[in-house]
């Protein structure tokens, strides 16, 4: 089994090379926009687009043969993605270029990236750290992306393929409940509080607001100084969040590997859109929208593959409302089953940490979903004395146990 990793290295171009990179990025973006504006928006096949506009792109924008092909492929891929989302591709910006083996080469002997630009081939020095050198040593990568980052520097994103072990097949499951109050809680009892990261986010938000006000209304020297500080602080909050998510995901994966267990997490796709529909304060919206649960899930996924640990996603429905002890699902409205961080079951009397209860439920569901013979989950409606189905009582069999849900 192969896993594709992206190794990011900062480039150190000369002034002449930097101007060539800038011209190539602009030419590539202009070519993409020309293709997108000229060709019928419904056409997504790269080969058909190429037959219609390839020579015109080369002549108009001075791109090499392979760069023109990559521009056509970029437009085709973006149109296919937009089609799935039922939207249209609007504009391409001069921030990145895709490279393949014909126009990109990594040279370990002098740690340079050999890439084709407008004006010819260039060997550009790479600023590689120990991690990058360890991943690239002895490799011959065949694809990369040239990027202009927000800091104004140029980077090369090199894709390498790693051999990974076969994924584990175990009946032991570690459930992971993701949240804002606690970033992650596992069914083993490990937890990572979200108080620190929320405090850091709130601090950065206040500092940015103050500096932005000074940058627009202060004296000339004050505005200049405020802009300098904003530039220095740019990205620091994101880097801290990424470091924290790396640490959490590494600990969870290492624990699963040592226990020969499977990791189960909630499928939270679309949760931000759903929560934004609720009426909340500006502060709560900012905190919710800066919750980096998707990044944590991505880190868990690729680290699990590297370690040979299986990771499964389960439906989050009722995981926070069900008691893991008796499987009683409490009603959503008008219930006092959860108070703050405490979950109290009105059916069996179990009381404890609400996030731990959710993680234990995720582990139970994951244990059945991960079984080769099937999920083992089945639902049936009971009948009353008249023979009619009762929608107030729902019996869901989970293996040998039953889940009872009473509404209203």
C-alpha positions as CSV (number, residue, x, y, z in Angstrom):
1,X,0.0,0.0,0.0
2,X,1.2,3.5,-0.9
3,X,0.6,6.8,0.8
4,X,1.3,10.2,-0.8
5,X,3.0,12.8,1.4
6,X,3.6,16.4,0.6
7,X,7.0,17.8,1.6
8,X,7.1,21.6,1.7
9,X,10.4,23.3,1.1
10,X,11.1,27.0,0.9
11,X,12.9,28.1,-2.2
12,X,15.8,30.6,-2.3
13,X,15.7,32.0,-5.8
14,X,18.0,34.8,-7.1
15,X,16.4,38.1,-8.1
16,X,16.4,37.0,-11.7
17,X,14.9,33.6,-10.8
18,X,12.3,35.3,-8.6
19,X,11.2,37.5,-11.5
20,X,11.0,34.5,-13.8
21,X,8.8,32.7,-11.2
22,X,6.5,35.7,-10.9
23,X,6.2,35.9,-14.7
24,X,5.5,32.1,-14.9
25,X,2.8,32.2,-12.2
26,X,1.1,35.2,-13.9
27,X,1.3,33.5,-17.3
28,X,-0.1,30.2,-15.9
29,X,-3.0,31.9,-14.2
30,X,-3.8,34.0,-17.3
31,X,-3.7,30.9,-19.4
32,X,-6.1,29.1,-17.0
33,X,-8.5,32.1,-17.1
34,X,-8.3,32.3,-20.9
35,X,-9.2,28.6,-21.2
36,X,-12.0,28.9,-18.7
37,X,-13.5,32.0,-20.3
38,X,-13.1,30.7,-23.9
39,X,-14.2,27.1,-23.7
40,X,-17.8,26.1,-23.0
41,X,-18.2,25.9,-19.2
42,X,-20.0,22.5,-19.6
43,X,-16.9,20.9,-21.1
44,X,-14.7,19.2,-18.5
45,X,-12.7,16.6,-20.4
46,X,-9.1,17.6,-20.5
47,X,-8.3,15.9,-23.9
48,X,-11.2,17.6,-25.7
49,X,-10.2,21.0,-24.2
50,X,-6.6,20.4,-25.3
51,X,-7.7,19.8,-28.9
52,X,-9.5,23.1,-29.0
53,X,-7.1,25.5,-27.4
54,X,-3.6,24.0,-26.8
55,X,-1.8,25.9,-29.6
56,X,-3.5,29.2,-28.8
57,X,-2.5,29.0,-25.1
58,X,1.2,28.4,-26.1
59,X,1.2,31.3,-28.5
60,X,-0.6,33.8,-26.3
61,X,1.1,33.2,-23.0
62,X,4.6,31.8,-23.9
63,X,4.2,28.7,-21.9
64,X,6.2,25.5,-22.6
65,X,4.3,22.5,-24.0
66,X,4.0,20.8,-20.6
67,X,3.0,24.0,-18.8
68,X,0.2,24.5,-21.3
69,X,-0.9,20.9,-20.7
70,X,-0.8,21.4,-16.9
71,X,-2.9,24.6,-17.3
72,X,-5.5,22.7,-19.3
73,X,-5.5,19.9,-16.7
74,X,-6.0,22.5,-13.9
75,X,-9.0,24.0,-15.5
76,X,-10.5,20.5,-16.2
77,X,-10.0,19.4,-12.6
78,X,-11.5,22.6,-11.1
79,X,-14.5,22.3,-13.4
80,X,-15.2,18.8,-12.3
81,X,-15.0,19.8,-8.7
82,X,-17.2,22.8,-9.3
83,X,-19.7,20.6,-11.1
84,X,-20.0,18.3,-8.1
85,X,-20.8,21.3,-6.0
86,X,-23.2,22.7,-8.6
87,X,-21.2,25.9,-9.1
88,X,-18.9,27.4,-11.7
89,X,-15.2,28.1,-11.7
90,X,-14.8,31.9,-11.4
91,X,-11.2,32.9,-11.5
92,X,-7.6,31.6,-11.2
93,X,-5.1,33.6,-9.2
94,X,-1.3,33.6,-9.8
95,X,-0.4,31.6,-6.6
96,X,0.5,28.0,-7.8
97,X,1.6,25.8,-10.7
98,X,1.4,22.1,-11.1
99,X,4.5,20.2,-12.2
100,X,5.0,16.7,-13.5
101,X,8.2,14.6,-14.1
102,X,8.8,16.3,-17.5
103,X,9.2,19.8,-16.1
104,X,10.3,19.1,-12.5
105,X,13.2,17.3,-11.0
106,X,14.6,17.1,-7.4
107,X,18.4,17.1,-7.3
108,X,19.7,15.7,-4.0
109,X,23.4,16.4,-4.9
110,X,23.0,20.1,-4.5
111,X,19.5,20.3,-2.9
112,X,17.9,22.2,-5.7
113,X,14.6,22.0,-7.5
114,X,14.9,21.9,-11.3
115,X,11.7,23.5,-12.8
116,X,10.7,24.8,-16.1
117,X,9.8,28.5,-16.1
118,X,9.0,31.1,-18.8
119,X,12.5,31.7,-20.2
120,X,13.9,28.2,-19.7
121,X,14.8,25.6,-17.0
122,X,16.1,26.8,-13.7
123,X,17.9,25.1,-10.8
124,X,16.6,26.9,-7.6
125,X,18.2,26.3,-4.2
126,X,15.9,24.7,-1.6
127,X,16.0,25.6,2.2
128,X,15.3,22.1,3.5
129,X,15.3,21.2,7.2
130,X,16.1,17.8,8.8
131,X,12.6,16.5,8.4
132,X,12.5,17.4,4.7
133,X,16.0,16.0,4.1
134,X,15.0,12.7,5.8
135,X,11.9,12.3,3.6
136,X,13.6,13.3,0.3
137,X,16.9,11.5,0.7
138,X,17.3,8.9,-1.9
139,X,13.9,9.7,-3.6
140,X,13.0,10.6,-7.1
141,X,9.7,12.4,-6.8
142,X,7.7,12.9,-10.1
143,X,5.3,15.7,-9.2
144,X,5.3,18.9,-7.3
145,X,3.5,22.3,-7.0
146,X,5.2,25.7,-7.1
147,X,3.4,28.0,-4.6
148,X,3.5,31.6,-3.6
149,X,2.6,31.8,0.1
150,X,1.0,34.7,2.0
151,X,4.4,35.6,3.5
152,X,5.5,36.5,0.0
153,X,8.0,33.7,-0.3
154,X,8.1,30.9,-2.9
155,X,7.8,27.2,-1.8
156,X,7.9,23.9,-3.6
157,X,5.4,21.3,-2.5
158,X,6.9,17.9,-3.4
159,X,4.8,14.8,-3.5
160,X,6.5,11.5,-2.5
161,X,5.0,8.0,-2.1
162,X,5.7,6.0,1.0
163,X,5.2,2.3,1.6
164,X,2.9,1.8,4.5
165,X,2.0,-1.3,6.5
166,X,-1.3,-3.2,6.0
167,X,-4.1,-1.7,8.1
168,X,-4.9,-3.5,11.3
169,X,-8.1,-5.6,11.7
170,X,-9.0,-5.6,15.4
171,X,-12.1,-5.9,17.5
172,X,-10.6,-3.4,20.0
173,X,-11.9,0.1,19.1
174,X,-10.8,3.5,20.6
175,X,-13.6,6.0,20.2
176,X,-12.7,9.7,19.8
177,X,-15.2,12.5,20.6
178,X,-14.2,15.8,19.1
179,X,-15.4,19.1,20.5
180,X,-14.6,22.7,21.5
181,X,-14.7,22.5,25.3
182,X,-12.4,19.5,25.1
183,X,-10.6,19.2,21.8
184,X,-10.6,15.4,21.9
185,X,-11.7,12.8,24.5
186,X,-11.0,9.1,23.9
187,X,-12.9,6.1,25.2
188,X,-9.7,5.2,27.2
189,X,-10.2,8.3,29.3
190,X,-7.5,10.5,27.7
191,X,-8.6,14.1,27.1
192,X,-7.2,17.4,25.8
193,X,-8.8,20.6,27.1
194,X,-9.7,23.3,24.7
195,X,-9.4,26.1,27.2
196,X,-5.8,27.0,26.3
197,X,-6.4,27.2,22.5
198,X,-9.6,29.2,23.1
199,X,-7.7,31.6,25.3
200,X,-4.9,31.9,22.7
201,X,-7.5,32.5,19.9
202,X,-9.3,35.2,21.9
203,X,-6.0,36.9,22.7
204,X,-5.0,37.0,19.0
205,X,-8.4,38.2,18.0
206,X,-8.2,41.2,20.5
207,X,-4.6,42.0,19.3
208,X,-5.5,41.9,15.7
209,X,-8.6,44.1,16.2
210,X,-6.5,46.7,18.1
211,X,-3.7,46.7,15.5
212,X,-6.1,46.9,12.6
213,X,-7.7,50.0,14.2
214,X,-4.3,51.6,14.7
215,X,-3.2,50.7,11.2
216,X,-6.1,52.6,9.8
217,X,-6.6,55.6,12.2
218,X,-3.2,56.2,13.9
219,X,-0.4,58.5,13.0
220,X,1.9,57.8,10.1
221,X,4.5,56.0,12.2
222,X,1.8,54.2,14.3
223,X,0.2,52.9,11.1
224,X,3.5,51.7,9.8
225,X,4.4,50.0,13.1
226,X,1.0,48.4,13.4
227,X,1.3,46.9,9.9
228,X,4.7,45.5,10.7
229,X,3.4,43.8,13.8
230,X,0.4,42.4,12.0
231,X,2.8,40.9,9.4
232,X,4.9,39.4,12.1
233,X,1.9,37.8,13.9
234,X,0.4,36.5,10.6
235,X,0.0,32.8,10.8
236,X,1.2,32.4,14.4
237,X,-2.2,31.3,15.6
238,X,-2.6,28.7,12.8
239,X,0.9,27.3,13.5
240,X,0.1,26.9,17.2
241,X,-3.2,25.1,16.3
242,X,-1.4,22.8,13.8
243,X,1.2,22.0,16.4
244,X,-1.5,21.1,19.0
245,X,-3.4,18.9,16.5
246,X,-0.2,17.1,15.5
247,X,0.5,16.4,19.2
248,X,-3.0,15.1,19.9
249,X,-3.3,13.0,16.8
250,X,0.2,11.5,17.3
251,X,-0.7,10.4,20.9
252,X,-4.0,8.8,19.8
253,X,-2.4,6.9,16.9
254,X,0.5,5.7,19.0
255,X,-1.9,4.5,21.7
256,X,-4.0,2.6,19.1
257,X,-0.9,1.1,17.6
258,X,0.4,-0.2,20.9
259,X,-3.0,-1.6,21.8
260,X,-3.5,-3.1,18.3
261,X,-6.8,-1.1,18.2
262,X,-9.0,0.6,15.6
263,X,-9.8,4.3,15.9
264,X,-13.4,5.5,15.5
265,X,-14.3,9.2,15.0
266,X,-17.5,11.1,14.2
267,X,-18.2,12.1,10.6
268,X,-18.6,15.9,11.2
269,X,-18.7,17.0,7.6
270,X,-21.0,20.1,7.2
271,X,-21.2,20.8,11.0
272,X,-20.0,24.4,10.5
273,X,-22.8,25.2,8.1
274,X,-25.3,23.6,10.4
275,X,-24.1,25.5,13.5
276,X,-23.9,28.8,11.6
277,X,-27.7,28.6,11.0
278,X,-28.2,29.1,14.8
279,X,-28.6,32.5,16.3
280,X,-25.3,33.2,18.2
281,X,-23.1,36.1,19.3
282,X,-20.2,37.3,17.1
283,X,-17.7,35.8,19.5
284,X,-19.3,32.4,19.5
285,X,-19.5,32.4,15.7
286,X,-15.7,33.3,15.5
287,X,-14.9,30.6,18.0
288,X,-16.9,28.0,16.2
289,X,-15.6,28.9,12.8
290,X,-12.0,28.7,14.0
291,X,-12.5,25.2,15.4
292,X,-9.9,23.1,13.5
293,X,-11.6,19.7,13.8
294,X,-11.2,19.0,10.1
295,X,-7.4,19.5,10.4
296,X,-7.3,17.2,13.4
297,X,-9.2,14.6,11.5
298,X,-6.8,14.8,8.5
299,X,-3.8,14.4,10.9
300,X,-5.4,11.4,12.4
301,X,-6.1,9.9,9.0
302,X,-2.6,10.1,7.5
303,X,-0.8,9.3,10.8
304,X,-3.0,6.2,11.2
305,X,-2.2,5.0,7.7
306,X,1.5,5.5,8.4
307,X,1.2,3.4,11.5
308,X,-0.9,0.7,10.0
309,X,-3.9,1.6,12.2
310,X,-7.4,1.4,10.7
311,X,-9.6,4.6,11.1
312,X,-13.4,4.5,10.6
313,X,-16.0,7.2,10.7
314,X,-19.3,6.8,12.3
315,X,-22.6,8.7,12.2
316,X,-22.6,11.2,15.1
317,X,-26.4,11.0,15.6
318,X,-27.3,10.4,19.3
319,X,-23.7,9.7,20.4
320,X,-24.0,12.6,22.9
321,X,-27.6,11.8,23.9
322,X,-27.2,8.0,24.5
323,X,-26.1,6.5,27.8
324,X,-23.2,4.1,27.1
325,X,-24.2,2.0,30.1
326,X,-27.8,1.1,29.3
327,X,-28.0,2.5,25.7
328,X,-31.0,4.7,26.6
329,X,-31.4,7.6,24.2
330,X,-32.7,10.7,25.9
331,X,-35.0,13.1,24.2
332,X,-33.4,16.2,22.6
333,X,-35.9,18.8,23.7
334,X,-37.0,19.5,27.3
335,X,-34.4,17.1,28.8
336,X,-32.0,17.7,31.6
337,X,-29.8,14.7,30.8
338,X,-26.8,16.9,30.3
339,X,-25.7,19.8,32.4
340,X,-22.4,21.4,31.4
341,X,-19.8,18.6,31.2
342,X,-21.9,16.1,33.2
343,X,-24.1,13.5,31.6
344,X,-26.7,11.9,33.9
345,X,-28.9,9.0,32.6
346,X,-32.4,9.2,33.9
347,X,-32.9,5.5,33.0
348,X,-30.1,3.7,34.9
349,X,-28.7,6.5,36.9
350,X,-25.1,6.5,35.4
351,X,-23.5,9.9,35.7
352,X,-20.1,11.1,34.5
353,X,-18.2,13.2,31.9
354,X,-20.4,13.9,28.9
355,X,-17.6,13.8,26.4
356,X,-16.3,10.5,27.8
357,X,-19.8,9.1,27.5
358,X,-19.9,10.2,23.8
359,X,-16.5,8.6,23.1
360,X,-17.6,5.3,24.6
361,X,-20.7,5.4,22.4
362,X,-18.5,6.1,19.4
363,X,-16.3,3.1,20.3
364,X,-19.4,0.8,20.6
365,X,-20.8,1.9,17.2
366,X,-17.3,1.7,15.6
367,X,-16.9,-1.9,16.9
368,X,-19.9,-3.1,14.9
369,X,-19.2,-0.9,11.9
370,X,-15.7,-2.3,11.5
371,X,-16.6,-6.0,11.6
372,X,-16.1,-7.7,8.3
373,X,-19.5,-9.5,8.5
374,X,-21.4,-6.2,8.7
375,X,-22.5,-3.6,11.1
376,X,-24.8,-5.7,13.2
377,X,-27.1,-2.7,13.6
378,X,-30.8,-3.2,13.1
379,X,-33.9,-1.1,13.9
380,X,-37.5,-2.0,14.3
381,X,-40.6,-0.2,15.4
382,X,-42.8,-1.8,18.1
383,X,-46.6,-2.2,17.8
384,X,-49.2,-1.2,20.3
385,X,-52.2,-3.2,21.3
386,X,-54.1,-2.1,18.3
387,X,-51.4,-3.4,15.9
388,X,-50.3,0.1,14.8
389,X,-46.6,1.1,14.8
390,X,-45.6,3.2,17.8
391,X,-43.3,6.0,16.7
392,X,-42.7,7.0,20.3
393,X,-40.7,3.9,21.1
394,X,-37.8,2.9,18.8
395,X,-35.9,-0.4,19.5
396,X,-32.5,-0.7,17.9
397,X,-30.6,-3.9,18.4
398,X,-26.8,-3.6,18.7
399,X,-25.6,-7.2,18.9
400,X,-27.0,-8.7,22.0
401,X,-28.0,-5.4,23.6
402,X,-30.8,-3.0,22.8
403,X,-31.1,0.8,22.5
404,X,-34.3,2.3,23.6
405,X,-35.3,5.8,22.5
406,X,-38.3,7.5,24.0
407,X,-39.4,10.8,22.5
408,X,-41.5,13.4,24.4
